[in-house]
Amino acid sequence: MPESKTPFVPPDFQIPQTLETPEFRLRMLAIHDAVKDYDAVMTSAAHLRQLYPHGSWPAGLTLEQNLIELAWHHHEFQRRSSFAYTVVTPAEDRVLGCVYINPTPKRAHDAVVHSWARESELVGGLEDRLFAAVRDWVAKEWPFKRVAYPGRDLSWEAYQALPE
């Protein structure tokens, strides 16, 4: 993929390292999270297919492939080209989900944010609380003016139809 001539975030922008609540912590998704992340993804596969209806992820995902994907997310974070955060318990003994902050080709937006929570946590409302916390965090701490949350504040169909 060719590099954008416009940086995703300004060079002097201090990337937020964490978002902490009494219930969870967001921090950079890294390769050492592979096993716990894989468990969260694979035990939430049906939910993830509902959240992201335009692909087949995580069908066929192996632990090795997950490690490769996490390494790529880690690399992009370090390059400041996109930002993947793991959502963990405060003790960091369990992955509860993920948050992705990415550039978007959609002219109406300058970033797109996706988040998901472990399927077993849906009944307790964690995904809704995670989304609310992330939305507030992005509005307060990140330099974006127009953020899209497909599948949340607009449908995937409406997001896909936006001009590039």
TIRO-2110 file (N, C-alpha, C; in Angstrom, 1 decimal):
// TIRO-2110
0.8, -1.2, 0.0, N, 1, A
0.0, 0.0, 0.0, CA, 1, A
0.9, 1.2, 0.0, C, 1, A
0.7, 2.2, -0.9, N, 2, A
1.5, 3.4, -1.0, CA, 2, A
1.3, 4.2, 0.3, C, 2, A
2.4, 4.9, 0.7, N, 3, A
2.3, 5.7, 1.9, CA, 3, A
1.6, 7.0, 1.5, C, 3, A
0.8, 7.5, 2.5, N, 4, A
0.0, 8.7, 2.3, CA, 4, A
1.0, 9.9, 2.4, C, 4, A
0.8, 10.9, 1.6, N, 5, A
1.6, 12.1, 1.7, CA, 5, A
1.2, 12.9, 3.0, C, 5, A
0.0, 12.7, 3.5, N, 6, A
-0.5, 13.4, 4.7, CA, 6, A
-0.3, 12.4, 5.8, C, 6, A
0.4, 12.8, 6.9, N, 7, A
0.5, 11.8, 8.0, CA, 7, A
-0.8, 11.6, 8.7, C, 7, A
-1.0, 10.4, 9.3, N, 8, A
-2.3, 10.1, 9.9, CA, 8, A
-2.4, 11.0, 11.2, C, 8, A
-1.3, 11.2, 11.9, N, 9, A
-1.3, 12.1, 13.1, CA, 9, A
-0.2, 13.1, 12.9, C, 9, A
-0.3, 14.3, 13.4, N, 10, A
0.9, 15.2, 13.3, CA, 10, A
2.1, 14.6, 14.0, C, 10, A
3.3, 15.0, 13.4, N, 11, A
4.6, 14.5, 14.0, CA, 11, A
4.8, 14.8, 15.4, C, 11, A
4.2, 15.9, 15.9, N, 12, A
4.5, 16.2, 17.3, CA, 12, A
3.3, 15.7, 18.3, C, 12, A
2.4, 15.0, 17.7, N, 13, A
1.3, 14.5, 18.5, CA, 13, A
1.8, 13.4, 19.4, C, 13, A
1.5, 13.5, 20.7, N, 14, A
1.8, 12.4, 21.7, CA, 14, A
0.8, 11.4, 21.7, C, 14, A
1.1, 10.2, 21.1, N, 15, A
0.1, 9.1, 21.0, CA, 15, A
-0.3, 8.7, 22.5, C, 15, A
-1.6, 8.6, 22.8, N, 16, A
-2.0, 8.1, 24.1, CA, 16, A
-1.6, 6.7, 24.3, C, 16, A
-0.9, 6.4, 25.3, N, 17, A
-0.4, 5.1, 25.6, CA, 17, A
-1.5, 4.1, 26.2, C, 17, A
-2.4, 4.7, 27.0, N, 18, A
-3.4, 3.9, 27.6, CA, 18, A
-4.7, 4.7, 27.8, C, 18, A
-5.7, 3.9, 28.0, N, 19, A
-7.0, 4.4, 28.5, CA, 19, A
-7.3, 3.5, 29.6, C, 19, A
-7.5, 4.0, 30.8, N, 20, A
-7.8, 3.1, 32.0, CA, 20, A
-9.1, 3.5, 32.6, C, 20, A
-9.9, 2.4, 32.9, N, 21, A
-11.1, 2.6, 33.7, CA, 21, A
-11.0, 1.5, 34.8, C, 21, A
-11.9, 1.5, 35.8, N, 22, A
-11.9, 0.5, 36.8, CA, 22, A
-12.1, -0.9, 36.2, C, 22, A
-12.7, -1.0, 35.0, N, 23, A
-13.1, -2.3, 34.4, CA, 23, A
-12.1, -2.8, 33.4, C, 23, A
-11.4, -1.9, 32.7, N, 24, A
-10.4, -2.4, 31.7, CA, 24, A
-9.4, -1.3, 31.4, C, 24, A
-8.3, -1.8, 30.7, N, 25, A
-7.2, -0.9, 30.3, CA, 25, A
-7.0, -1.2, 28.8, C, 25, A
-6.8, -0.1, 28.1, N, 26, A
-6.3, -0.2, 26.7, CA, 26, A
-4.9, 0.2, 26.7, C, 26, A
-4.1, -0.6, 25.9, N, 27, A
-2.7, -0.3, 25.7, CA, 27, A
-2.3, -0.9, 24.3, C, 27, A
-1.2, -0.5, 23.8, N, 28, A
-0.8, -1.0, 22.5, CA, 28, A
-0.9, -2.5, 22.4, C, 28, A
-1.5, -3.0, 21.3, N, 29, A
-1.5, -4.4, 21.1, CA, 29, A
-0.1, -4.8, 20.6, C, 29, A
0.5, -5.8, 21.2, N, 30, A
1.8, -6.2, 20.9, CA, 30, A
1.9, -7.7, 20.7, C, 30, A
3.0, -8.2, 20.2, N, 31, A
3.2, -9.6, 19.9, CA, 31, A
3.1, -10.5, 21.1, C, 31, A
3.5, -9.9, 22.3, N, 32, A
3.4, -10.8, 23.5, CA, 32, A
2.0, -11.0, 24.0, C, 32, A
1.0, -10.4, 23.3, N, 33, A
-0.4, -10.6, 23.6, CA, 33, A
-1.0, -11.7, 22.8, C, 33, A
-0.2, -12.4, 21.9, N, 34, A
-0.7, -13.3, 20.9, CA, 34, A
-1.6, -14.4, 21.5, C, 34, A
-1.2, -15.1, 22.5, N, 35, A
-2.0, -16.2, 23.0, CA, 35, A
-3.3, -15.7, 23.6, C, 35, A
-3.3, -14.7, 24.5, N, 36, A
-4.5, -14.2, 25.1, CA, 36, A
-5.4, -13.6, 24.1, C, 36, A
-4.8, -12.9, 23.1, N, 37, A
-5.6, -12.3, 22.0, CA, 37, A
-6.3, -13.3, 21.2, C, 37, A
-5.6, -14.4, 20.8, N, 38, A
-6.1, -15.5, 20.0, CA, 38, A
-7.3, -16.1, 20.7, C, 38, A
-7.2, -16.3, 22.0, N, 39, A
-8.3, -16.9, 22.8, CA, 39, A
-9.5, -16.0, 22.7, C, 39, A
-9.3, -14.7, 22.9, N, 40, A
-10.4, -13.7, 22.9, CA, 40, A
-11.1, -13.8, 21.5, C, 40, A
-10.3, -13.8, 20.4, N, 41, A
-10.8, -13.7, 19.1, CA, 41, A
-11.6, -15.0, 18.8, C, 41, A
-11.0, -16.2, 19.0, N, 42, A
-11.6, -17.4, 18.7, CA, 42, A
-12.8, -17.8, 19.5, C, 42, A
-12.9, -17.3, 20.7, N, 43, A
-14.1, -17.6, 21.5, CA, 43, A
-15.2, -16.5, 21.2, C, 43, A
-14.8, -15.6, 20.3, N, 44, A
-15.8, -14.5, 19.9, CA, 44, A
-16.0, -14.5, 18.4, C, 44, A
-15.7, -15.6, 17.8, N, 45, A
-15.7, -15.6, 16.3, CA, 45, A
-17.1, -15.3, 15.7, C, 45, A
-18.2, -15.9, 16.3, N, 46, A
-19.5, -15.6, 15.8, CA, 46, A
-19.9, -14.1, 16.0, C, 46, A
-19.6, -13.5, 17.1, N, 47, A
-19.8, -12.1, 17.3, CA, 47, A
-19.0, -11.3, 16.4, C, 47, A
-17.8, -11.6, 16.1, N, 48, A
-16.9, -10.8, 15.2, CA, 48, A
-17.4, -10.8, 13.8, C, 48, A
-17.9, -12.0, 13.4, N, 49, A
-18.5, -12.0, 12.0, CA, 49, A
-19.8, -11.2, 11.9, C, 49, A
-20.5, -11.0, 13.0, N, 50, A
-21.7, -10.1, 13.0, CA, 50, A
-21.2, -8.6, 13.0, C, 50, A
-20.2, -8.3, 13.8, N, 51, A
-19.7, -6.9, 13.8, CA, 51, A
-19.1, -6.5, 12.5, C, 51, A
-18.4, -7.4, 11.9, N, 52, A
-17.7, -7.1, 10.6, CA, 52, A
-18.2, -7.9, 9.5, C, 52, A
-19.4, -7.6, 9.0, N, 53, A
-20.1, -8.5, 8.0, CA, 53, A
-19.5, -8.5, 6.6, C, 53, A
-18.5, -7.7, 6.3, N, 54, A
-17.9, -7.6, 5.0, CA, 54, A
-16.7, -8.5, 4.8, C, 54, A
-16.4, -9.4, 5.7, N, 55, A
-15.2, -10.2, 5.6, CA, 55, A
-15.4, -11.5, 6.2, C, 55, A
-14.4, -12.4, 6.2, N, 56, A
-14.6, -13.7, 6.8, CA, 56, A
-13.8, -13.8, 8.1, C, 56, A
-13.0, -12.8, 8.5, N, 57, A
-12.2, -12.8, 9.7, CA, 57, A
-13.1, -13.1, 10.9, C, 57, A
-12.8, -14.0, 11.8, N, 58, A
-11.5, -14.7, 11.9, CA, 58, A
-11.5, -16.2, 11.4, C, 58, A
-12.3, -16.5, 10.5, N, 59, A
-12.4, -17.9, 10.0, CA, 59, A
-11.0, -18.3, 9.5, C, 59, A
-10.6, -19.4, 9.9, N, 60, A
-9.3, -20.0, 9.5, CA, 60, A
-8.1, -19.4, 10.2, C, 60, A
-8.3, -18.5, 11.1, N, 61, A
-7.2, -17.9, 11.8, CA, 61, A
-6.4, -18.9, 12.7, C, 61, A
-5.1, -19.0, 12.5, N, 62, A
-4.3, -19.9, 13.4, CA, 62, A
-3.6, -19.0, 14.4, C, 62, A
-3.0, -19.6, 15.4, N, 63, A
-2.2, -18.9, 16.4, CA, 63, A
-1.0, -18.2, 15.7, C, 63, A
-0.4, -18.9, 14.8, N, 64, A
0.7, -18.4, 14.0, CA, 64, A
0.3, -17.1, 13.2, C, 64, A
-0.8, -17.3, 12.5, N, 65, A
-1.3, -16.1, 11.7, CA, 65, A
-1.7, -15.0, 12.6, C, 65, A
-2.2, -15.2, 13.8, N, 66, A
-2.5, -14.2, 14.7, CA, 66, A
-1.3, -13.5, 15.2, C, 66, A
-0.2, -14.2, 15.4, N, 67, A
1.1, -13.6, 15.8, CA, 67, A
1.6, -12.7, 14.7, C, 67, A
1.5, -13.1, 13.5, N, 68, A
1.9, -12.3, 12.4, CA, 68, A
1.0, -11.0, 12.3, C, 68, A
-0.3, -11.1, 12.5, N, 69, A
-1.1, -9.9, 12.5, CA, 69, A
-0.8, -9.0, 13.6, C, 69, A
-0.6, -9.5, 14.8, N, 70, A
-0.2, -8.7, 15.9, CA, 70, A
1.1, -8.0, 15.7, C, 70, A
2.1, -8.7, 15.1, N, 71, A
3.3, -8.0, 14.8, CA, 71, A
3.1, -6.9, 13.8, C, 71, A
2.3, -7.1, 12.8, N, 72, A
2.0, -6.0, 11.9, CA, 72, A
1.3, -4.8, 12.6, C, 72, A
0.3, -5.1, 13.4, N, 73, A
-0.3, -4.0, 14.2, CA, 73, A
0.7, -3.2, 15.0, C, 73, A
1.6, -4.0, 15.7, N, 74, A
2.7, -3.4, 16.5, CA, 74, A
3.5, -2.5, 15.6, C, 74, A
3.9, -3.0, 14.5, N, 75, A
4.8, -2.2, 13.5, CA, 75, A
4.0, -0.9, 13.1, C, 75, A
2.8, -1.0, 12.7, N, 76, A
2.0, 0.2, 12.3, CA, 76, A
1.9, 1.2, 13.4, C, 76, A
1.7, 0.7, 14.7, N, 77, A
1.7, 1.6, 15.8, CA, 77, A
3.0, 2.4, 15.9, C, 77, A
4.1, 1.7, 15.8, N, 78, A
5.4, 2.3, 16.0, CA, 78, A
5.6, 3.3, 14.8, C, 78, A
5.1, 3.0, 13.7, N, 79, A
5.3, 3.9, 12.5, CA, 79, A
4.3, 5.1, 12.6, C, 79, A
3.3, 5.0, 13.5, N, 80, A
2.2, 6.0, 13.6, CA, 80, A
1.3, 6.1, 12.5, C, 80, A
1.1, 4.9, 11.8, N, 81, A
0.2, 4.9, 10.6, CA, 81, A
-1.2, 4.3, 10.9, C, 81, A
-1.3, 3.6, 12.0, N, 82, A
-2.6, 3.2, 12.6, CA, 82, A
-2.3, 2.7, 14.0, C, 82, A
-3.4, 2.5, 14.8, N, 83, A
-3.2, 2.3, 16.2, CA, 83, A
-4.1, 1.2, 16.7, C, 83, A
-3.6, 0.0, 17.0, N, 84, A
-4.4, -1.1, 17.6, CA, 84, A
-4.1, -1.2, 19.1, C, 84, A
-5.1, -1.2, 19.8, N, 85, A
-5.0, -1.3, 21.3, CA, 85, A
-5.7, -2.6, 21.7, C, 85, A
-5.1, -3.3, 22.6, N, 86, A
-5.7, -4.5, 23.3, CA, 86, A
-6.5, -3.9, 24.4, C, 86, A
-7.6, -4.6, 24.7, N, 87, A
-8.5, -4.2, 25.9, CA, 87, A
-8.3, -5.4, 26.9, C, 87, A
-7.7, -5.1, 28.0, N, 88, A
-7.3, -6.1, 29.0, CA, 88, A
-8.0, -5.8, 30.3, C, 88, A
-8.1, -6.8, 31.2, N, 89, A
-8.5, -6.5, 32.5, CA, 89, A
-7.5, -5.7, 33.2, C, 89, A
-7.8, -4.9, 34.3, N, 90, A
-6.8, -4.1, 35.0, CA, 90, A
-5.5, -5.0, 35.4, C, 90, A
-5.7, -6.2, 35.7, N, 91, A
-4.6, -7.1, 36.1, CA, 91, A
-3.9, -7.7, 34.9, C, 91, A
-4.4, -7.4, 33.7, N, 92, A
-3.8, -7.9, 32.4, CA, 92, A
-3.8, -9.4, 32.3, C, 92, A
-4.7, -10.1, 33.0, N, 93, A
-4.7, -11.5, 33.0, CA, 93, A
-5.6, -12.1, 31.9, C, 93, A
-6.4, -11.2, 31.2, N, 94, A
-7.4, -11.6, 30.2, CA, 94, A
-7.6, -10.5, 29.2, C, 94, A
-7.6, -10.9, 27.9, N, 95, A
-7.9, -9.9, 26.9, CA, 95, A
-9.4, -9.9, 26.8, C, 95, A
-10.0, -8.7, 26.8, N, 96, A
-11.4, -8.5, 26.7, CA, 96, A
-11.9, -8.0, 25.4, C, 96, A
-11.0, -7.6, 24.5, N, 97, A
-11.3, -7.1, 23.2, CA, 97, A
-10.2, -6.3, 22.5, C, 97, A
-10.6, -5.5, 21.5, N, 98, A
-9.6, -4.7, 20.8, CA, 98, A
-10.3, -3.4, 20.4, C, 98, A
-9.4, -2.4, 20.1, N, 99, A
-9.8, -1.1, 19.5, CA, 99, A
-8.8, -0.8, 18.4, C, 99, A
-9.3, -0.4, 17.3, N, 100, A
-8.5, 0.0, 16.1, CA, 100, A
-8.8, 1.4, 15.7, C, 100, A
-7.8, 2.2, 15.6, N, 101, A
-7.9, 3.6, 15.2, CA, 101, A
-7.1, 3.7, 13.9, C, 101, A
-7.8, 3.9, 12.8, N, 102, A
-7.2, 3.8, 11.4, CA, 102, A
-7.5, 5.0, 10.6, C, 102, A
-6.6, 5.3, 9.6, N, 103, A
-7.0, 6.3, 8.6, CA, 103, A
-8.1, 5.7, 7.7, C, 103, A
-8.8, 6.6, 7.1, N, 104, A
-9.9, 6.2, 6.2, CA, 104, A
-9.8, 6.9, 4.9, C, 104, A
-10.2, 6.2, 3.8, N, 105, A
-10.2, 6.9, 2.5, CA, 105, A
-11.4, 7.8, 2.3, C, 105, A
-12.4, 7.7, 3.3, N, 106, A
-13.7, 8.4, 3.1, CA, 106, A
-13.4, 9.9, 3.4, C, 106, A
-13.8, 10.7, 2.4, N, 107, A
-13.6, 12.1, 2.5, CA, 107, A
-14.3, 12.8, 3.6, C, 107, A
-15.4, 12.3, 4.0, N, 108, A
-16.2, 12.9, 5.1, CA, 108, A
-15.6, 12.7, 6.5, C, 108, A
-14.5, 11.8, 6.6, N, 109, A
-14.0, 11.5, 7.9, CA, 109, A
-12.4, 11.5, 7.8, C, 109, A
-11.8, 11.8, 8.9, N, 110, A
-10.3, 11.7, 9.0, CA, 110, A
-9.8, 10.5, 9.7, C, 110, A
-10.7, 9.7, 10.3, N, 111, A
-10.3, 8.5, 11.0, CA, 111, A
-11.5, 7.6, 11.1, C, 111, A
-11.2, 6.3, 11.2, N, 112, A
-12.3, 5.3, 11.4, CA, 112, A
-11.9, 4.5, 12.7, C, 112, A
-12.8, 4.2, 13.5, N, 113, A
-12.5, 3.5, 14.8, CA, 113, A
-13.5, 2.3, 14.9, C, 113, A
-12.8, 1.2, 15.2, N, 114, A
-13.6, -0.1, 15.4, CA, 114, A
-13.2, -0.6, 16.8, C, 114, A
-14.2, -1.2, 17.4, N, 115, A
-13.9, -1.8, 18.7, CA, 115, A
-14.8, -3.0, 18.9, C, 115, A
-14.3, -4.0, 19.6, N, 116, A
-15.1, -5.1, 19.9, CA, 116, A
-14.8, -5.7, 21.3, C, 116, A
-15.7, -6.3, 21.9, N, 117, A
-15.5, -7.0, 23.2, CA, 117, A
-15.7, -8.5, 23.1, C, 117, A
-15.1, -9.2, 23.9, N, 118, A
-15.2, -10.6, 24.0, CA, 118, A
-16.7, -11.0, 24.1, C, 118, A
-17.0, -12.0, 23.3, N, 119, A
-18.4, -12.5, 23.3, CA, 119, A
-19.0, -12.8, 24.6, C, 119, A
-18.2, -13.4, 25.5, N, 120, A
-18.7, -13.7, 26.8, CA, 120, A
-19.0, -12.5, 27.7, C, 120, A
-18.6, -11.3, 27.3, N, 121, A
-18.8, -10.1, 28.1, CA, 121, A
-20.0, -9.3, 27.6, C, 121, A
-20.6, -9.7, 26.5, N, 122, A
-21.7, -9.0, 25.9, CA, 122, A
-22.9, -8.9, 26.8, C, 122, A
-23.2, -9.9, 27.5, N, 123, A
-24.4, -10.0, 28.3, CA, 123, A
-24.3, -8.9, 29.5, C, 123, A
-23.1, -8.6, 29.9, N, 124, A
-22.9, -7.7, 31.0, CA, 124, A
-22.8, -6.2, 30.4, C, 124, A
-22.8, -6.1, 29.1, N, 125, A
-22.8, -4.7, 28.5, CA, 125, A
-21.4, -4.1, 28.3, C, 125, A
-20.4, -4.9, 28.4, N, 126, A
-19.0, -4.4, 28.3, CA, 126, A
-18.8, -3.7, 26.9, C, 126, A
-19.3, -4.3, 25.9, N, 127, A
-19.0, -3.7, 24.6, CA, 127, A
-19.6, -2.3, 24.5, C, 127, A
-20.8, -2.0, 25.0, N, 128, A
-21.4, -0.7, 25.0, CA, 128, A
-20.5, 0.3, 25.9, C, 128, A
-20.1, -0.2, 27.0, N, 129, A
-19.3, 0.7, 27.9, CA, 129, A
-17.9, 1.0, 27.2, C, 129, A
-17.3, 0.0, 26.6, N, 130, A
-16.1, 0.1, 25.9, CA, 130, A
-16.2, 1.2, 24.8, C, 130, A
-17.3, 1.0, 24.0, N, 131, A
-17.5, 2.0, 22.9, CA, 131, A
-17.7, 3.4, 23.4, C, 131, A
-18.5, 3.6, 24.5, N, 132, A
-18.7, 4.9, 25.1, CA, 132, A
-17.4, 5.5, 25.6, C, 132, A
-16.5, 4.7, 26.2, N, 133, A
-15.3, 5.2, 26.8, CA, 133, A
-14.3, 5.5, 25.6, C, 133, A
-14.3, 4.7, 24.6, N, 134, A
-13.4, 5.0, 23.4, CA, 134, A
-13.8, 6.2, 22.7, C, 134, A
-15.1, 6.3, 22.5, N, 135, A
-15.6, 7.5, 21.8, CA, 135, A
-15.3, 8.8, 22.5, C, 135, A
-15.4, 8.8, 23.8, N, 136, A
-15.1, 10.0, 24.6, CA, 136, A
-13.5, 10.2, 24.6, C, 136, A
-12.7, 9.2, 24.7, N, 137, A
-11.3, 9.2, 24.7, CA, 137, A
-10.8, 9.8, 23.4, C, 137, A
-11.3, 9.3, 22.3, N, 138, A
-10.9, 9.8, 20.9, CA, 138, A
-11.3, 11.3, 20.8, C, 138, A
-12.4, 11.6, 21.2, N, 139, A
-12.9, 13.0, 21.1, CA, 139, A
-12.0, 14.0, 21.9, C, 139, A
-11.5, 13.5, 23.1, N, 140, A
-10.7, 14.4, 24.0, CA, 140, A
-9.2, 14.3, 23.8, C, 140, A
-8.7, 13.1, 23.4, N, 141, A
-7.3, 12.9, 23.4, CA, 141, A
-6.6, 12.8, 22.0, C, 141, A
-7.4, 12.7, 21.0, N, 142, A
-6.9, 12.5, 19.6, CA, 142, A
-7.1, 13.7, 18.8, C, 142, A
-6.3, 13.9, 17.7, N, 143, A
-6.4, 15.1, 16.9, CA, 143, A
-7.5, 15.1, 15.8, C, 143, A
-8.4, 14.1, 15.8, N, 144, A
-9.3, 14.0, 14.7, CA, 144, A
-10.6, 14.8, 14.9, C, 144, A
-11.1, 15.4, 13.9, N, 145, A
-12.3, 16.2, 13.9, CA, 145, A
-13.5, 15.4, 13.5, C, 145, A
-13.4, 14.5, 12.6, N, 146, A
-14.5, 13.7, 12.0, CA, 146, A
-14.2, 12.2, 12.1, C, 146, A
-14.7, 11.6, 13.0, N, 147, A
-14.4, 10.1, 13.2, CA, 147, A
-15.6, 9.3, 12.9, C, 147, A
-15.4, 8.3, 12.1, N, 148, A
-16.5, 7.3, 11.8, CA, 148, A
-16.4, 6.1, 12.7, C, 148, A
-17.5, 5.6, 13.1, N, 149, A
-17.6, 4.4, 13.9, CA, 149, A
-18.6, 3.5, 13.2, C, 149, A
-18.2, 2.9, 12.1, N, 150, A
-19.1, 2.0, 11.3, CA, 150, A
-19.6, 0.9, 12.2, C, 150, A
-20.9, 0.6, 12.0, N, 151, A
-21.6, -0.4, 12.8, CA, 151, A
-22.0, 0.1, 14.1, C, 151, A
-21.7, 1.3, 14.4, N, 152, A
-22.1, 1.9, 15.7, CA, 152, A
-22.9, 3.2, 15.5, C, 152, A
-22.3, 4.3, 15.0, N, 153, A
-23.1, 5.5, 14.8, CA, 153, A
-23.6, 5.7, 13.3, C, 153, A
-23.1, 4.8, 12.5, N, 154, A
-23.7, 4.7, 11.1, CA, 154, A
-23.5, 3.2, 10.7, C, 154, A
-24.4, 2.8, 9.8, N, 155, A
-24.4, 1.4, 9.3, CA, 155, A
-23.2, 1.2, 8.5, C, 155, A
-22.8, -0.1, 8.4, N, 156, A
-21.7, -0.4, 7.5, CA, 156, A
-22.1, 0.0, 6.0, C, 156, A
-23.3, -0.2, 5.7, N, 157, A
-23.7, 0.1, 4.3, CA, 157, A
-23.6, 1.6, 4.0, C, 157, A
-24.0, 2.5, 5.0, N, 158, A
-23.8, 3.9, 4.9, CA, 158, A
-22.3, 4.3, 4.8, C, 158, A
-21.5, 3.7, 5.6, N, 159, A
-20.1, 4.0, 5.6, CA, 159, A
-19.4, 3.5, 4.3, C, 159, A
-19.8, 2.4, 3.8, N, 160, A
-19.2, 1.9, 2.5, CA, 160, A
-19.6, 2.8, 1.4, C, 160, A
-20.8, 3.4, 1.5, N, 161, A
-21.3, 4.2, 0.4, CA, 161, A
-20.7, 5.6, 0.3, C, 161, A
-20.0, 6.0, 1.4, N, 162, A
-19.5, 7.4, 1.4, CA, 162, A
-18.4, 7.5, 0.3, C, 162, A
-18.3, 8.7, -0.3, N, 163, A
-17.3, 8.9, -1.3, CA, 163, A
-15.9, 8.9, -0.8, C, 163, A
-15.0, 8.5, -1.6, N, 164, A
-13.6, 8.5, -1.2, CA, 164, A
-12.9, 9.6, -1.9, C, 164, A
END
